Amino acid sequence: MAAPLARPAKTPPPRPAPPAAATAGPGRPGAPGGPGTRSGQRRAVALFTVPFFALFLGVTVLPLLYAGWMSLFREESSGLGFGGTERVFAGFGNFTEALGDEAFLRSFGNIALYCVLYIPAMVGGALILALLVDSTLARARRFFQIAYFLPHAVPGLIASLIWLYLYTPGLSPVTDALDAFGASWNFFGEDEAILSVVNISAWQWTGYNMIIFYAGLQAVPREVLEAATVDGAGALRTALQVKIPMIRPTVVLTLLFTCVGAIQLFDAPKLVQLRANTMGEDWSPTMFIYTAAFKGHDYGLAAASSLLLALVAGLLSFVVTKLGNRWKAS
């Protein structure tokens, strides 16, 4: 007798898919308010930008507004100075006083001369060092990067004190060595003092900008450099016609930051002025503002001068950016 045929096994019916609310909970991609939705992305952007705008408002916008309010008033004393002081509204009187002050205008001339001497020397030196470290013949690159960057790790005030010691005759081994060779150099002379200030700033910032330029050179495609070598370009031609043109945005950004920082110079000339009496206490715009506020106690004039300095910095940034964009597009 033949065995009965086996019945085929019944397959269970497919289960219905769970609702979207069960699979896409909060915090999951695609969920309402999750990171994959537009609202979640907006919250993430706000989370990262709110701290910046809070600090920008607290350390930039509010101080500018407060300086603007202070610049509209001046303090006047009565009774030959024995009757106390009274704050009176001056309008734009502090601005006209600052613009009419020869010392304030002369300080911008001093800074302009300082920029003419400092910026080419510092930026050019940093670019040359970066190209040398980036060259194929360079050895111990990490060591030289750290060695060149170390001066920037020294605070500006400490660096100025170190160089003030090295400039002082009778204390400095530099002046003793010059005397031993029959040479002499007055670091605090009328014409030499500005060179002493330039040297301090260049010593502190050359290594820092060299690191920025070297990072930009590392982003240059190696294929481009190899193609230049195949075409017969030497190391110097490759550096001038290939590497430098390809890091133009980095050079322009460095020039922008250097120009803005140069007009705010304070530490180095303030300390050099202690020995170089010909510089005066208002040699730079920031020194003029410091003297007006903390020695003359004319806070209205100091606030107005600060706003004028900020205006010059903004205009200078605009000009450098425009010229840099033209250079990048050429």
C-alpha positions in Angstrom: 0.0 0.0 0.0 1.4 3.3 -1.0 2.3 5.9 1.6 0.0 9.0 1.7 1.5 12.1 0.1 2.8 14.7 2.6 0.9 17.9 2.7 2.9 21.0 1.9 3.7 23.2 4.9 1.6 26.4 5.2 3.7 29.6 5.2 2.5 32.1 7.7 1.1 35.3 6.2 3.4 38.3 6.2 3.2 40.6 9.2 2.1 44.1 8.6 4.8 46.7 8.8 4.9 48.7 12.1 3.8 52.3 11.9 6.3 55.0 11.2 6.1 56.3 14.7 7.3 53.0 16.1 10.4 52.7 13.9 11.4 56.3 13.8 11.6 57.5 17.3 13.0 60.8 18.5 16.7 61.0 17.9 16.7 58.5 15.0 17.4 59.6 11.4 14.2 60.6 9.7 12.2 61.0 12.9 10.4 64.3 13.5 12.9 66.5 15.1 15.7 63.9 14.5 19.1 64.7 13.1 18.0 63.8 9.6 15.2 66.3 9.4 15.4 70.0 8.5 14.3 71.1 12.0 17.0 68.9 13.6 19.6 70.4 11.3 18.5 73.9 12.3 18.8 73.0 16.0 22.3 71.6 15.4 23.4 74.8 13.6 21.9 76.9 16.4 23.7 74.9 19.0 27.1 75.6 17.4 26.6 79.2 16.4 24.9 80.6 19.5 28.1 80.5 21.7 30.0 82.4 19.0 27.4 85.1 18.6 27.1 85.4 22.4 30.9 85.9 22.8 30.9 88.3 19.7 28.2 90.3 21.3 29.9 90.4 24.7 33.4 91.2 23.7 33.0 93.1 20.5 29.6 94.7 20.0 28.8 95.8 23.5 32.3 97.3 24.1 32.0 99.2 20.8 28.6 100.6 21.9 29.9 101.5 25.3 32.9 103.3 23.7 30.6 105.1 21.4 28.5 106.3 24.4 31.6 107.4 26.3 32.9 109.3 23.3 29.9 111.6 23.4 30.8 113.0 26.9 33.7 114.7 28.6 34.5 115.4 32.2 34.9 119.0 33.2 36.2 120.2 36.6 35.2 123.3 38.4 36.8 125.4 41.1 40.3 125.0 39.9 40.0 121.3 40.2 38.8 121.3 43.8 35.1 121.3 43.0 35.0 117.8 41.6 34.3 116.7 38.0 31.1 116.8 36.0 30.2 114.8 33.0 28.9 116.9 30.2 27.6 116.1 26.7 30.3 116.9 24.1 28.7 115.5 20.9 31.4 115.0 18.4 33.8 117.3 20.2 36.1 114.4 21.3 36.4 113.2 17.7 37.3 116.7 16.4 39.8 117.0 19.2 41.5 113.7 18.3 41.6 114.5 14.6 43.1 117.9 15.4 45.7 116.5 17.8 49.1 116.4 16.1 50.3 113.6 18.4 47.4 111.4 17.4 48.0 112.0 13.7 51.7 111.6 14.0 51.2 108.2 15.6 49.5 106.9 12.5 52.5 108.1 10.5 54.8 106.2 12.8 52.8 103.0 12.4 52.7 103.5 8.6 56.5 103.6 8.6 56.6 100.6 10.9 54.4 98.6 8.5 56.6 99.5 5.5 59.6 98.1 7.4 57.9 95.2 9.3 55.4 93.6 6.9 57.8 92.9 4.0 60.5 91.6 6.3 58.3 89.4 8.4 56.0 88.0 5.6 59.0 87.6 3.2 61.1 85.9 5.9 58.2 83.5 6.9 57.6 82.6 3.2 61.3 81.9 2.6 61.5 79.7 5.7 58.4 77.8 4.7 59.7 77.2 1.2 63.0 76.0 2.6 61.3 73.6 5.1 59.0 72.3 2.3 61.8 71.7 -0.2 62.8 68.2 -1.0 66.3 68.7 0.3 65.1 69.7 3.8 66.0 67.4 6.7 64.6 67.4 10.3 61.5 69.3 9.2 59.7 68.7 12.5 62.6 70.1 14.5 62.8 73.3 12.5 59.0 73.8 12.6 59.1 73.7 16.4 62.3 75.8 16.6 60.8 78.6 14.4 57.5 78.5 16.3 59.0 78.7 19.8 59.5 82.6 19.8 55.7 83.0 19.2 55.1 80.9 22.3 56.7 83.6 24.4 54.2 86.3 25.5 54.7 89.6 23.8 55.5 91.5 27.0 58.1 88.9 28.0 59.6 89.0 24.5 59.9 92.8 24.7 61.6 92.6 28.1 64.1 90.0 26.8 65.0 92.2 23.8 65.1 95.3 26.0 67.8 93.6 28.0 69.6 92.6 24.8 69.5 96.2 23.6 70.8 97.8 26.8 74.6 98.7 26.8 76.5 97.2 29.6 74.0 94.3 30.1 73.7 93.0 26.6 76.1 90.4 25.1 75.1 91.8 21.7 76.4 95.3 22.4 79.6 93.8 24.0 80.2 91.7 20.9 79.8 94.8 18.7 82.2 96.7 20.8 84.7 93.9 20.6 84.7 94.2 16.8 85.0 98.0 16.9 81.4 98.5 15.8 78.7 100.4 17.7 74.9 100.6 17.4 72.6 102.6 19.5 69.4 100.5 19.6 67.6 103.4 21.3 68.6 106.2 18.9 66.2 108.5 17.2 66.4 106.6 13.9 67.3 103.2 15.3 64.5 102.8 17.8 61.9 101.9 15.2 64.2 99.2 13.9 64.4 97.8 17.4 60.6 97.6 17.5 60.5 95.9 14.1 63.0 93.3 15.2 61.0 92.4 18.3 57.8 91.9 16.3 59.5 90.0 13.4 61.2 87.7 15.9 57.9 86.9 17.5 55.7 86.5 14.5 57.9 85.1 11.7 57.8 81.5 13.0 54.0 81.6 13.5 53.3 82.7 9.9 55.9 80.3 8.6 53.8 77.5 10.0 50.7 78.9 8.2 52.6 79.1 4.9 54.0 75.6 5.4 50.5 74.2 6.0 49.4 75.9 2.7 52.3 74.4 0.9 51.4 70.9 2.1 48.1 71.3 0.3 49.7 71.9 -3.1 49.1 68.7 -5.1 52.2 66.6 -5.5 51.2 65.9 -9.1 51.6 69.5 -10.0 55.1 69.7 -8.5 56.1 66.5 -10.3 54.8 67.9 -13.6 56.9 71.0 -13.0 60.0 68.9 -12.4 59.3 66.8 -15.5 59.1 70.1 -17.5 62.5 71.0 -16.4 61.7 73.6 -13.7 64.3 73.9 -11.0 63.7 74.3 -7.3 63.7 78.1 -7.4 61.4 78.3 -10.5 59.0 75.8 -8.9 58.9 77.9 -5.8 58.3 81.2 -7.5 56.0 80.1 -10.3 54.1 77.1 -8.9 54.1 77.0 -5.1 53.7 80.7 -4.3 50.9 81.3 -6.8 49.0 78.3 -5.4 49.0 79.6 -1.8 47.9 83.1 -2.7 44.8 82.9 -0.5 47.0 82.0 2.5 49.4 84.9 1.8 46.5 87.4 1.4 44.9 86.2 4.7 48.3 86.5 6.5 48.7 90.0 5.1 45.3 91.0 6.3 45.9 89.8 9.8 49.3 91.3 9.9 48.1 94.8 8.8 45.3 94.8 11.4 47.6 93.6 14.1 50.3 96.1 13.2 48.2 99.2 13.7 47.3 97.9 17.2 51.0 97.7 18.2 51.6 98.5 21.9 53.9 96.2 24.0 57.1 96.6 22.1 57.2 100.4 21.6 55.9 100.9 25.1 58.9 99.2 26.6 61.4 100.5 24.1 60.1 104.0 24.8 61.4 103.6 28.4 64.9 103.8 27.1 64.3 105.6 23.8 63.1 109.0 25.0 62.8 110.3 21.5 59.8 108.0 20.8 57.5 109.7 23.3 54.5 108.2 25.1 52.2 108.6 22.1 54.3 107.0 19.5 51.6 104.6 18.3 47.8 105.1 18.3 47.3 102.6 21.1 49.9 104.3 23.2 48.1 107.6 22.6 44.8 106.0 23.7 46.5 104.5 26.8 48.1 107.9 27.7 44.8 109.8 27.2 42.8 107.3 29.3 45.1 106.3 32.2 47.4 109.3 32.5 45.3 112.2 31.3 42.0 110.6 32.6 40.3 111.8 29.5 38.1 108.8 28.8 36.0 110.5 26.2 39.0 111.4 24.1 40.4 107.8 24.5 37.0 106.3 23.5 36.8 108.5 20.4 40.4 107.7 19.5 39.6 104.0 19.9 36.7 104.2 17.5 38.7 106.1 15.0 41.4 103.4 15.2 38.7 100.8 14.7 37.5 102.7 11.6 41.0 102.8 10.2 41.4 99.1 10.8 38.2 98.3 9.0 39.1 100.5 6.0 42.6 98.9 5.9 41.0 95.4 6.0 38.8 96.3 3.1 41.7 97.7 1.0 43.9 94.7 1.7 41.1 92.3 0.9 40.3 94.0 -2.4 43.9 94.1 -3.5 44.3 90.5 -2.4 41.3 89.4 -4.4 42.7 91.1 -7.5 46.1 89.4 -7.0 44.4 86.0 -6.6 42.4 86.5 -9.8 45.4 87.6 -11.8 
